Amino acid sequence: MAYSGVRNALADEFGRRLEALARTAASQVSAADIRDAQLLGEDGSGYLALQVLLEELRSSTGLVSAAALDSGGLVLYDTRGAEHQRERSPLDSLTPGALSQALAGHPVVTPVYRLQGNELRAGLATILDDRRVAGVLTVESRVDYLPVLAGFRRTMLLAALLSALGIAVLAVVNIRVAGSAARLERRLSRAENLAAMGRLTATLAHEIKNPLAIIRGSA
């Protein structure tokens, strides 16, 4: 339960930070730059503006990648390289439904997915053009809380093992104490029985001795 609570808290906090970053970056992208990059590609000033913004965003925040998509989900610029341009965003297949939700105007943070051996999450925020969706800005980040979570899990497992060992030792001690108490009780009971028999013997001897003394005196 403790591990589950910590995992959920870390995931929620990471998701909030990633969504805030995507929203902030999307607010700095103009719909005019999106249209210009759509029409002119690398020759347009909008493409250059997207390149400067996204590369600076990636380098300053340590993101794995940042990309700008048009209203159809096609890549206009991706910090991974120009080979992804004019293609459907890979997030469409990696995290089904997330891109459609963002294109519908709803910011979203994806669950964890694997890409090239890395565990990632992505934040998607809408780029608006007078309340219309002009495009989507995506940011991808390594899930940096997983090592912390793994360390916490190891700590919890160690604590559980130590607790189990302590309980086992305590159980053994209790069993031995209970056995010793039972043996002591048996010895005390035997001693009490012997003492009772001694008192009874003394009483009988006294009761027999008195008549014998009278008989002896009479004889």
C-alpha positions in Angstrom: 0.0 0.0 0.0 2.8 2.4 0.8 4.6 1.6 -2.5 1.4 2.1 -4.5 0.7 5.4 -2.8 4.2 6.8 -3.5 4.1 5.5 -7.1 0.8 7.2 -7.8 1.9 10.5 -6.1 5.1 10.6 -8.2 3.3 9.8 -11.4 0.7 12.5 -10.8 3.3 15.1 -9.9 5.4 14.2 -13.0 2.3 14.4 -15.2 1.4 17.9 -13.9 4.9 19.2 -14.5 4.9 17.7 -18.0 1.5 19.1 -18.9 2.5 22.6 -17.6 5.6 22.5 -19.7 3.7 21.5 -22.8 1.1 24.3 -22.2 3.7 26.9 -21.6 5.6 26.0 -24.8 2.4 25.8 -26.8 1.4 29.3 -25.7 4.6 30.6 -27.3 3.9 29.1 -30.7 1.8 31.3 -33.0 -0.8 29.9 -35.4 0.9 32.0 -38.1 4.1 30.1 -37.7 2.2 26.8 -37.9 0.5 27.9 -41.2 3.8 29.2 -42.6 5.6 25.9 -41.8 2.8 24.0 -43.4 2.9 26.0 -46.6 6.6 26.6 -47.1 8.3 23.9 -45.0 12.0 24.6 -44.3 12.0 27.7 -46.4 9.5 29.5 -44.3 10.1 31.8 -41.3 7.6 29.8 -39.3 9.7 26.7 -39.6 12.7 28.6 -38.4 10.7 30.0 -35.5 9.6 26.5 -34.5 13.1 25.2 -34.8 14.6 27.9 -32.5 11.8 27.5 -29.9 11.8 23.7 -29.8 15.6 23.2 -29.8 15.9 25.7 -27.0 13.1 24.0 -25.1 14.7 20.6 -25.4 18.2 21.7 -24.5 17.1 23.9 -21.5 14.8 21.3 -19.9 16.5 18.0 -20.7 13.6 16.7 -22.7 14.1 13.7 -25.0 12.3 15.5 -27.8 9.9 18.3 -28.6 7.8 18.6 -31.7 5.2 20.8 -33.4 2.3 19.1 -35.3 -0.3 20.5 -37.6 -4.0 20.1 -37.2 -3.9 16.8 -38.9 -1.3 15.3 -36.6 1.6 15.6 -39.1 5.0 16.6 -37.9 6.1 20.1 -38.9 9.3 20.1 -36.8 10.8 17.4 -34.5 14.0 17.8 -32.6 14.7 14.2 -33.3 15.5 15.0 -36.9 14.1 16.2 -40.3 13.3 12.7 -41.4 10.2 12.7 -39.3 8.7 15.8 -41.1 5.4 15.4 -42.9 4.8 12.1 -41.2 2.1 11.1 -38.7 3.5 11.7 -35.2 4.8 8.4 -33.7 2.8 9.2 -30.5 -0.3 8.2 -32.5 0.8 4.5 -32.4 2.8 4.6 -29.2 -0.1 6.1 -27.1 -3.4 5.4 -28.9 -6.0 8.1 -28.3 -3.7 10.7 -26.8 -3.1 12.6 -30.1 -6.7 12.5 -31.0 -7.6 13.9 -27.6 -5.1 16.8 -28.1 -6.3 17.5 -31.6 -9.8 17.8 -30.1 -8.5 20.6 -27.9 -7.8 18.8 -24.7 -4.3 18.8 -23.2 -3.2 15.3 -22.2 -0.3 13.5 -20.6 0.3 9.9 -21.8 1.0 6.9 -19.7 4.5 5.4 -19.7 5.6 3.8 -23.0 8.9 2.4 -24.3 10.8 3.8 -27.2 14.3 2.6 -28.1 14.8 1.1 -24.7 13.7 4.2 -22.8 10.6 4.6 -20.7 9.0 7.8 -21.6 5.9 9.9 -21.1 4.7 12.7 -23.3 2.7 15.9 -22.8 0.5 17.2 -25.6 -0.9 20.7 -25.6 -3.1 22.4 -28.2 -1.9 25.4 -30.3 -5.0 27.6 -30.8 -5.9 30.0 -33.6 -8.8 32.1 -32.3 -10.3 29.1 -30.5 -9.6 26.7 -33.4 -7.0 24.0 -33.2 -4.1 25.1 -35.4 -1.8 22.3 -34.2 -0.3 20.4 -31.2 2.9 20.8 -29.4 4.4 17.6 -27.9 7.2 17.2 -25.3 8.6 13.8 -24.4 10.6 13.1 -21.2 12.2 10.2 -19.6 10.3 9.0 -16.5 12.9 10.3 -14.0 11.0 9.1 -10.9 11.4 5.4 -11.8 14.9 5.1 -10.2 13.5 6.7 -7.0 10.6 4.4 -7.1 12.8 1.4 -7.6 15.0 2.4 -4.6 11.9 2.9 -2.5 10.6 -0.5 -3.5 13.9 -2.1 -2.5 13.7 -0.3 0.9 10.2 -1.5 1.4 11.1 -5.1 0.5 14.0 -5.0 2.9 11.9 -3.6 5.6 9.3 -6.3 5.0 11.9 -9.1 5.1 13.4 -7.7 8.3 9.9 -7.4 9.8 9.1 -11.0 8.8 12.4 -12.2 10.3 11.7 -10.3 13.5 8.3 -11.8 13.7 9.8 -15.3 13.1 12.4 -14.8 15.9 9.7 -13.4 18.2 7.5 -16.5 17.5 10.4 -18.8 18.2 11.2 -17.0 21.5 7.5 -17.1 22.5 7.3 -20.8 21.8 10.5 -21.5 23.8 9.2 -19.3 26.7 5.8 -21.0 26.6 7.6 -24.4 26.7 9.8 -23.3 29.6 6.7 -22.0 31.5 4.9 -25.3 30.9 7.9 -27.3 32.2 8.2 -25.0 35.3 4.5 -25.3 35.9 4.8 -29.1 35.8 7.7 -29.1 38.3 5.9 -26.8 40.6 2.8 -28.9 40.5 4.9 -32.1 41.2 6.6 -30.3 44.1 3.2 -29.2 45.5 1.9 -32.8 45.2 4.9 -34.1 47.0 4.6 -31.5 49.8 0.9 -32.4 50.2 1.8 -36.1 50.4 4.4 -35.3 53.1 1.9 -33.4 55.1 -0.6 -36.3 54.8 2.1 -38.8 55.8 3.0 -36.8 58.9 -0.7 -36.5 59.9 -1.3 -40.2 59.4 1.9 -41.0 61.4 0.8 -38.7 64.2 -2.7 -40.2 64.3 -1.3 -43.8 64.4 1.4 -42.9 66.9 -0.9 -41.7 69.6 -3.1 -44.9 69.9 0.1 -47.0 69.8 1.6 -44.9 72.6 -1.6 -45.5 74.7 -1.5 -49.2 74.0 2.1 -49.4 74.8 1.6 -47.6 78.1 -1.3 -49.9 79.1 0.8 -52.9 78.3 
